[in-house]
Amino acid sequence: MNNSQSLNKVELVTIDEDNVDQRIDNFLVTKLKGVPKSMIYRIVRKGEVRVNKKRIKPEYKLQEGDLVRIPPVRVSNSDEKPGPSAKLTKVSQLEDRILFEDKAIIVLNKPAAIAVHGGSGVDFGVIEAMRALRPQQKFLELVHRLDKDTSGVLLIAKKRSALKHLHDQLRYKKMQKDYLALVRGEWQSHDKVVNAPLLKLTLKSGERIVRVNKEGKASETRFAIKQRYKGATLVQASPVTGRTHQIRVHCQYAGHPIACDEKYSEQKFDDSMRALGLNRLFLHAAQLRFIHPVTEEVMQVKAPLDKELEQLLKQLEKA
């Protein structure tokens, strides 16, 4: 195919909460890796990219539920970044972390310290790794995201119909996500819900951070105490909305930052946790409850805590 590869199928993408308010041109740059920006502007101008079957301008901002038509594009192989090798340790270890798999979905216990997808400064993430492990699988897409430093249940769709079904569940809040977080201090029993709007900000350094701000998007997290320790509490956090860094910022806002959270925690508490061997954010997506996109059965998948987190809890003194 003379040193070019043809992405020769029209792709239809349903926009979820993660891409809301993103400009269509920026969305296409990440979606069509290796395609020059000039070509992206050309296909938008010519009306080959459509949103809800209509022509749009490059500055159009995506809305939740938008259906984006992406035309076939030809890119030169020399511009293509090779995907990760399936033999890489980081990639092959994901195979052992599959909690459930069938023809429609994969449920993974994502390790901490690996991003869900490649991007700014990250060569590859979980989704690229899974594609390397499943080269015969034509369709593999993330249903939702987890922060790089968060471990636990991550859902991947193997069919477009499954992806759409699961995205609808997210949109209509039919998916229940429960996280475990170790937070500083004594979480108060009456603090069962944190309702605080969240705003994404970019600092001068270029670091992206989230703050509680009345200009932000409505955000709600429900909390339950699982175990009290001396100087810390293990809480279950169940987000009702799905904002970036939501649980982390809501814990900080409640006065109980999560252990070893580089963006939102407190040095003294973190130092005491590191002294006990914790070298990562103590936030774990422990279970996910959803409706199977094909069988319509209610599924509840649990991801066990990683050894490092288990070890830490064993060392803490119960209150």
N, C-alpha and C positions, 0 to 999 in steps of 0.2 A: 504493500500500500504506500509506495514511494515516500518513506520517512514522514508520513503524516497519519494520524489516526482519526477516524471519523466517529464522532459521538453521534451515531446516525439515527437516534430515535428521538421523537418529540417527548419531552418530559413534562409531566404536570405535577406541580408541587402545591400542597395546601399549607398556607402560612399559619404557624402556631404562635403562641404568646412570645416565644423567644425572639422572633423577628419583627414583631409589631413596631411600627415607626421607623424601620430601617429603610433607607432609600433603595429603590429597585436596582440602581446601578451597583451599589455596594454589595447588595445581596447576590447579584450575578457574578461579581468578582470572586466571592468566596465559593460560590456554587460551581463556577466554570473555571477551576484551577488551571493555570497555564494559558488561558485565553487572554490576549492583549486587551487592554481597556478600550483601545480604538475600535476593536471589533465588537466589543460589548455595546458601545454607544451606537455603532452602525446598525446592529440587529434591533436595538430598541427604536432608533429613528425610523427604520424601514417597517416597523410594526410587526416584526417577526416574534417579538416577545409580547405576550398579551396577559392582562390581568382581568379575570372574570370575562374573558372573550373580547375585551376592549383594548384599543391602543393606549399606551401611557407614555408620559415623558420620563426622562432619566431621573428626575428629582421626585417622582411619585413615591409617597411613603406607604409601605405595606400595612395592611390591616389584618387582624385576626380573621381567619376563614377565607382570605383571598385565594383564588386559584390561579397560579402563575403558569403560563405555558412557556417552556424554554425550548427553542428550536434546536435542531441538530447543528453542531458546530464542528469545524475541522481545525485541529491544532497540530502544530509541528511537534514531533516526538522530542526534539532537542529542548523544548521548553518544559517538557513534562518532568515532574519530580517522581522518581520511582517510589512505589509504596514500600512499606517495611517488609522485610523477609519474614516468612512464617517460621523460620528457624530461630529468630531472635528470642532470647530468654524471656524478655518482657512480653513478647507476643505469644509465645507458646504457653506461658503460664496461664494465660486467659482461658485456655481450653479446660484447665482444671477448675476454673471458677464458674463454670456454667451450672446454674441451679436447675434450669428447666429448658428443654428445647423440643419443638415439634416443627411441623411444616410452615407454621405461620409466625412464630416468635422465638426469640432467644431471651432468657432471663439470666443476667450475669451478676455475680457478686464482684463489682468493680473494686480493684485495689486502690488504695490512696496513692497519690503522686503520679497518676497517669491521667492526662486530660481525656475528655470524652471524644474530642476530635482535634485534628491538627489545625494549626492557625498561627497567630502571631507568636513567632519564636518557638513553636512546638512542631517538630517534624511530623509526628503522627500521634494519633490518639486511639482510643478504644475502637472506634468504628473502622478506621483504616486497618488496624490490627486484625479485627474480625474478618474484614474482606480478604486480607492476606491468608487467614486460616481457612476461609471458605471460598476459594477462587471460583468454584463452580456455581456459587450462589449469585444469581444475576442482580437481585435486589436485597440490600441490607441498609436500613436507615435507623437512626436513633429516634425513639419515641419521645424521650424527654432528656434532660441533662442532669448531671451532678457536677459540682465544683471539682476541680482537679484534686484537691486535698481531701475530699469526702469519699468514703468507701461505701459499698453496699449495693442494693438492688437497682439494676439498670435494665431497662426494657428496650429490646431491638426488634424491629419488624422485618420479616422476610418476604412480605408481600405488600404491595401498595394498598390493597383493600384493608389489610390488617392495620397498616399505619393510619389510614383515615379513621377506621373504627376506634382505635385507641386515642387518636387526637380528639375525636368527638367526646370521648369519656373525660379527657382532661378539661376540655372546654366547658362541659356541663357538670364539672366537679363530681364525677362518678368514680374517680380513682382515689383510693385512700392511701396516702404515704405516711409511714411512721418512722421517724428517725430517733436514734439514741444519741444524746449529747451529754458530756460531762462538763458541768458549769461551775464557776467559782461561787463559793458561799452557800448559804442556806436558802434554797428556792422556797418562797412562801406558798403554803397550800392553797391560799385563795387566788393566787395568780394563775388562773386556768386558761386565760386567753390574752394574747397581745394583739391589739388592733392599732397599727401605726403605719401611716403612708410612707412608702420608700421611694427615694429619688436616686438615680444613678448619676454620679459625678465623675469627671476626669480631672485629677490634680495636675498642677503645673509639671510635675515629674512625668506625667503620662500615665500614672497609675490610676486604675479605675476602682472606684470605691462607692459604697451605697450608704446613704444617710437617711434617718427619719426626718421627713420634711413635709409640711402640709401641701407643698406643690407636687408631691410624689403620687405614686399609684397606690390605691387602697390595698392593704395587705393584712392578712390575718393568720395567726398561728395559734394552735391549741396546745396546751402543755399539761403533762401529768408527771407526778414524781414517781420514779421507779425505785430509787434507793438513796438514802441520805448517808453521806460520809463526813468525816471530820474536815471541815473547810471546803467541801464540794458536794454537789448533788448530781445524781444521774437522772436526767429527765427524758421523757418521751415527748418529742415535738412533732406535731402533725399539721403541716401547712395546708390552709384552705385555699389560698392563692399560691401562685408559683413564681414569685419574683426572684431576681438574682440576689444571692446571699441572704435571702429572707430570714431563715432561722438564726443565722449568725448575728445579723443586725438586731433582730428582735430580742435575742438573749442579752446582747450588749445593752440595749435600750432598757431592759428589765433590771439592769444592774448586775447581771450574772453572765459575763462573757464566757465563751466556750474555751476550754483548755487548748493552748498552743494554736490559737487562731492568729496568724501573722498580721492580719489586717485590723482585727477588732478586739483583741484580747488585752490582758493586763500583765505586765512584765513579771511582777513578783509571784503571782499565781502560776504563770507559765514556768518560771524557774523551778518552783517547787515540784511541778509535774515532770519537768525534764530530769530533775534529780532522781526521779523514780523510773526513768527510762522511756518517757513518752517523747517521741520525736515527730509527731504529726498531729494534725487537727483531730480532736476527739469528736467527730461527727460521722455517724454511720447510718445509712438508709437501711433500717433493720427489716422492714416488711412493706410489701406492696399488695394491695387488694384491688383487683380489676375484673372486668368481664372478658373472658376469652373471646377474641374477635371472630372465631369460627364456630366454636361449640356453644358460645353464649353462657358457659358455666362461670360461676364466680370463682376466681382463683385467688389464693392467698399464698404468696411466696415469701419465705423468710431467708435472710442472709445472716449467717452466724458472724459474731464479732471476730475481727482479726486477733491473732495471738497477742500482739503488742497491747491491744486495748484490754483484753482479758487479763493479762499479766498485771497491768496497772491497777485494775479494779481489785485484784486479789491483795495488792500491797496496801490499798487504802484502808483506813480504819473506819468501820461502820459506826455511824452516829446513833 
